Amino acid sequence: RWLFLKIHTNAGIVGLGEPVVEGRALTVATAIQEIAPYLIGKDPRPVAHHWQAIYRHAFYRGGPVLTSALSGIDQALWDIKGKALNVPVYELLGGPTRNKVRVYAHAGTPEAMRAQMAKGFTAFKTGPMGSHGTEASGTNRNNFHRYMEPPAEVDYIVERFAELRKAVGDKADIGIDFHGRVSPALARVLIKKLEQYNPMFIEEPINCQDHDIMADIAKGTHIPIATGERVFTKWGFREVLEKKAAQIIQPDLCHAGGITEVRLIAGMAEAYYAAIAPHNPLGPISLAAGLQISASIPNFLIQEQVSLGEGYLKSPLKVSNGYLELPTLPGLGVELDENLMADKIGHDWRNPETYDKFDGSVTDW
């Protein structure tokens, strides 16, 4: 589901970015091509100025496609600027606020979590594992399209999470992602029953667009609510923060507006005592951009990742005791390995098309 971007300069510096809407790579690539005439021939270093021009001159502002295209461009311009000045991007954002970054892994079974613990992870994210319609994915997502599930199904879901908690113990953290597919009524029931197992957070307990109901759910539980992967720019996050819909904000560096914008979102969140957990189900360039933000903000919580760059980077990242060391190379701090990537170019990922097991109706993925 990844899309990589290179911006070349006449100084020989190449900037890397990762602009994509999952399942819409060709659409975003076209948006990049439409923006390219603005960039060609310009000095790449005034990054914030270029952000304003690309965003505001579009007239039809925001949305997932244009903001994701802008996000990848922004990452690449910061990469160029850091390389030109021979410093990591976080040094240009005020310097590090920490000396390492905690990360979490995706795992949906006790066996998978124990395997990830053996690799050095101490935090995980899973999905609610139901007895019907369960997908064979890392998060074991279930198609909760019904307004309410029967008590036996609710108990089954809670018991599966209890097994995960038992597998990793109380010293590890487990977040649970409802993926925005659960009704408000069912979300309240599930959250209340899951509280006893102390999940690190509940992500997108309901449709991400309804901040009022999400705020009401947040008031009804001591478990932090997390949201943000489908929210774009400071203007989108303003409503989340003002309505207190979440205590953990999850901007995606490839969707929300890139490094420039997520740094501002983090500052807004700090004023509301909200923590930042950058969303990232994408590739190593996305992770590298997330690490620059995570290193430079005071209200950082944890960084999502699904790939440390094996098969893509010359020097894949390494986890130790649940943390990644800060990158020390200039710019984003990663170099692509073109030879390793050669057999991965041109793949075509699509969003799963899911239907109810019993009546065939369309369900959320």
C-alpha positions in Angstrom: 0.0 0.0 0.0 3.1 2.3 -0.1 4.0 5.1 -2.5 7.5 6.6 -2.4 8.4 10.1 -3.7 11.8 11.6 -4.7 12.4 15.3 -5.2 15.6 16.0 -7.1 17.7 19.2 -6.8 20.4 20.6 -9.1 22.7 20.5 -6.0 22.6 16.7 -6.2 20.5 16.3 -3.1 17.4 14.0 -3.3 14.6 14.3 -0.8 12.4 11.4 0.2 8.7 11.4 1.0 5.8 9.0 1.3 2.6 10.5 -0.1 -0.3 8.0 -0.4 -3.9 7.3 0.3 -4.1 3.6 0.9 -5.6 2.0 -2.2 -5.4 5.2 -4.2 -1.7 5.3 -5.0 -2.3 6.3 -8.7 -4.7 9.1 -7.7 -2.1 10.6 -5.3 0.7 10.2 -7.9 -1.4 12.2 -10.3 -1.9 14.9 -7.7 1.9 15.0 -7.3 2.3 15.5 -11.0 -0.2 18.3 -11.0 1.7 20.1 -8.2 5.1 19.5 -9.8 5.1 22.6 -12.1 4.8 24.8 -9.0 8.0 23.2 -7.5 10.2 22.9 -10.5 12.9 25.6 -10.6 12.2 26.9 -7.0 14.5 26.9 -4.0 13.4 23.9 -1.9 14.5 25.3 1.4 11.6 27.6 2.4 9.5 24.6 3.3 6.7 26.4 5.2 6.2 28.8 2.3 5.8 26.0 -0.1 3.3 24.3 2.2 1.2 27.4 2.2 1.3 27.9 -1.5 0.5 24.3 -2.4 -2.4 24.1 0.2 -4.0 27.5 -0.4 -3.5 27.8 -4.2 -5.5 24.6 -4.7 -8.7 26.6 -3.8 -10.5 23.3 -3.0 -8.5 22.8 0.1 -7.8 19.7 2.2 -9.3 16.3 1.7 -7.3 13.0 1.8 -5.8 13.1 -1.7 -4.5 16.7 -1.9 -3.3 16.7 1.7 -1.6 13.4 1.4 0.2 14.6 -1.8 1.2 17.7 0.1 2.4 15.6 3.1 4.8 13.6 1.0 6.2 16.7 -0.7 6.6 18.3 2.7 8.6 15.3 4.0 10.9 15.4 1.0 11.5 19.1 1.3 12.5 18.7 5.0 14.7 15.9 4.0 16.4 18.1 1.4 16.8 21.0 3.9 18.3 18.7 6.6 20.7 17.2 4.1 21.7 20.6 2.9 22.5 21.7 6.4 23.9 18.3 7.4 21.6 17.9 10.4 18.6 15.6 11.2 15.3 17.3 10.7 14.5 17.3 14.5 17.5 19.6 15.0 15.7 22.1 12.7 12.5 21.7 14.8 14.2 22.9 18.0 16.4 19.9 18.9 15.5 16.6 20.6 13.2 16.4 23.6 14.2 12.8 24.2 17.1 10.4 23.3 15.0 7.5 22.0 11.5 6.9 20.7 9.1 4.2 21.9 7.3 2.2 19.2 4.6 -0.5 19.0 4.0 -3.5 16.8 0.8 -5.0 15.4 -0.1 -8.4 16.7 -3.4 -10.2 17.0 -2.7 -13.5 18.8 -0.8 -14.5 21.9 1.8 -16.2 19.8 2.3 -13.2 17.6 2.7 -10.9 20.6 5.3 -13.2 22.2 7.2 -13.3 18.9 7.2 -9.5 18.8 8.4 -9.3 22.4 11.3 -11.6 21.5 12.2 -9.0 18.8 12.3 -6.2 21.5 8.8 -4.7 21.4 7.0 -3.9 24.7 3.9 -2.4 23.2 1.3 -3.7 20.7 -1.9 -2.9 18.9 -4.7 -5.3 18.1 -8.3 -5.3 17.0 -11.4 -6.8 18.6 -11.3 -10.5 17.7 -14.8 -11.7 17.1 -16.1 -15.3 16.5 -17.6 -14.5 13.1 -16.3 -12.7 10.0 -12.8 -12.3 11.4 -10.1 -11.4 8.9 -6.8 -13.1 8.8 -4.8 -9.9 9.4 -2.4 -8.6 12.0 -5.1 -6.8 13.8 -7.7 -9.6 13.5 -10.4 -7.1 12.5 -14.1 -8.1 12.7 -16.9 -6.7 10.6 -19.0 -5.2 13.4 -21.8 -3.9 11.2 -24.6 -4.7 13.5 -25.8 -2.1 16.0 -25.4 -4.5 18.8 -23.8 -7.9 19.1 -25.3 -10.7 21.2 -23.9 -11.1 24.7 -22.0 -14.3 23.8 -20.2 -12.4 21.0 -19.3 -9.5 23.3 -17.9 -12.0 25.9 -15.9 -13.8 23.2 -14.3 -10.5 22.1 -13.4 -9.6 25.7 -12.0 -13.1 26.4 -9.7 -12.9 23.4 -8.3 -9.6 24.6 -7.9 -11.2 28.1 -5.8 -13.9 26.5 -3.5 -11.3 24.9 -3.1 -9.5 28.3 -2.2 -12.8 29.9 0.3 -13.6 27.2 2.3 -10.4 27.6 1.6 -9.6 31.2 1.1 -6.2 32.9 4.4 -4.7 32.0 3.5 -4.5 28.3 1.0 -2.1 26.7 -1.8 -3.2 24.3 -3.9 -0.7 22.4 -7.1 -1.9 20.7 -8.3 -0.4 17.4 -12.0 -0.6 16.7 -11.2 0.9 13.3 -14.3 3.2 13.3 -16.6 0.3 12.4 -18.4 -0.1 15.8 -21.8 1.5 16.7 -21.8 3.9 19.6 -24.0 1.5 21.6 -21.7 -1.5 21.0 -18.6 0.6 21.6 -19.8 1.6 25.1 -20.5 -2.0 26.0 -17.2 -3.3 24.7 -15.2 -0.5 26.4 -16.8 -1.1 29.7 -16.0 -4.8 29.7 -12.4 -4.2 28.4 -11.6 -1.7 31.1 -10.6 -4.4 33.6 -7.7 -5.4 31.3 -6.3 -1.9 31.0 -5.8 -1.4 27.3 -3.3 1.4 26.6 -6.0 3.2 24.4 -9.1 2.5 22.4 -8.6 3.7 18.9 -11.4 5.0 16.7 -14.2 3.5 18.9 -16.8 4.8 16.4 -16.8 6.4 13.0 -14.0 9.0 13.1 -16.3 11.8 11.7 -18.5 12.0 14.7 -16.5 13.9 17.3 -19.5 14.8 19.5 -20.4 11.1 20.1 -16.7 10.2 20.5 -16.4 12.9 23.1 -19.4 11.5 25.0 -17.8 8.0 24.9 -14.5 9.5 26.1 -16.3 11.0 29.2 -17.7 7.6 30.1 -14.4 5.7 30.5 -11.0 6.1 32.1 -9.3 4.4 29.2 -7.8 7.0 26.8 -9.6 7.4 23.5 -7.3 7.8 20.4 -8.2 9.1 17.0 -6.7 11.0 14.1 -5.6 8.8 11.2 -8.4 10.1 9.0 -8.2 13.7 10.2 -6.4 16.3 8.1 -4.6 19.5 9.0 -4.7 21.7 12.1 -8.3 22.7 11.2 -9.5 19.1 11.4 -7.7 18.5 14.7 -9.0 21.7 16.2 -12.5 20.2 16.5 -11.2 17.0 18.0 -9.3 18.9 20.7 -12.0 21.5 21.4 -14.7 18.8 21.9 -12.3 16.6 24.0 -13.1 13.7 21.7 -9.7 12.1 22.4 -6.8 12.2 24.8 -4.4 10.6 22.4 -4.1 12.3 19.0 -2.9 10.2 16.0 -2.0 12.4 13.1 -0.5 10.5 10.1 2.6 12.2 8.7 1.5 11.0 5.2 -2.0 12.3 5.4 -2.4 15.1 7.9 0.0 17.6 6.2 3.5 16.3 6.7 6.1 17.4 9.2 5.3 21.1 8.9 1.6 20.6 9.9 2.0 17.8 12.4 4.4 19.9 14.4 1.7 22.5 14.7 -1.0 19.9 15.5 1.3 18.7 18.3 1.6 22.2 19.7 -2.2 22.5 19.7 -2.6 19.2 21.4 -0.1 20.2 24.1 -2.4 23.1 25.0 -5.2 20.6 25.7 -2.9 18.2 27.6 -3.3 15.6 24.8 -0.6 13.2 23.8 0.7 12.5 20.3 1.0 8.9 19.0 1.8 9.3 15.2 -0.2 6.9 13.1 1.8 4.9 10.6 0.7 1.6 8.9 2.9 2.6 6.0 6.6 2.3 5.0 10.0 3.3 6.3 10.0 6.9 4.9 6.8 7.5 6.8 8.4 6.0 9.9 11.5 8.2 9.5 9.3 11.3 9.3 7.4 10.2 12.4 10.6 9.7 14.3 11.7 13.3 13.5 8.4 14.6 15.0 8.4 12.2 17.9 12.0 13.3 18.8 11.1 17.0 18.8 7.8 17.3 20.7 7.3 17.3 24.4 3.9 15.5 24.4 4.9 12.4 22.5 3.5 9.0 23.6 4.4 6.3 21.2 5.0 5.7 17.5 3.2 3.2 15.3 5.2 1.1 12.8 4.7 -2.0 10.6 8.2 -2.0 8.9 11.6 -1.1 10.2 12.8 -1.0 6.6 14.1 -4.5 6.0 14.2 -5.0 2.2 14.0 -1.2 1.6 16.6 0.6 3.6 20.4 0.4 3.4 20.4 0.4 7.2 17.1 -0.9 8.7 16.1 0.4 12.0 16.5 -1.7 15.1 14.3 -2.0 18.2 15.8 -2.4 21.7 13.7 -2.7 24.8 10.7 -1.2 23.0 12.6 1.9 21.6 14.3 3.1 18.5 17.4 5.3 18.8 17.2 8.7 17.3 18.4 8.9 13.7 21.7 10.7 13.4 22.1 11.0 9.6 21.0 14.3 8.1 17.5 15.0 6.8 15.0 12.1 7.6 18.0 9.9 8.3 17.2 7.0 5.9 18.6 5.8 2.6 16.7 3.6 0.2 18.4 0.5 -1.1 17.5 0.5 -4.8 18.7 -3.0 -5.4 16.6 -4.5 -2.6 13.6 -2.5 -3.8 13.8 -3.5 -7.4 11.4 -6.4 -7.1 8.9 -4.3 -5.1 8.2 -1.6 -7.6 4.8 -1.5 -9.3 2.7 -3.5 -6.9 -1.0 -2.6 -6.7 -2.6 -2.7 -3.3 -6.4 -2.3 -2.9 -8.6 -1.9 0.2 -10.4 -5.1 1.1 -14.0 -5.2 0.0 -15.8 -6.7 2.9 -19.4 -8.0 3.1 -21.4 -9.4 5.9 -21.0 -13.2 6.3 -24.7 -13.7 6.9 -26.7 -11.4 4.7 -24.1 -10.1 2.2 -24.5 -6.4 3.0 -21.5 -4.0 2.7 -19.5 -3.7 5.8 -16.7 -1.3 6.8 -13.1 -2.5 6.5 
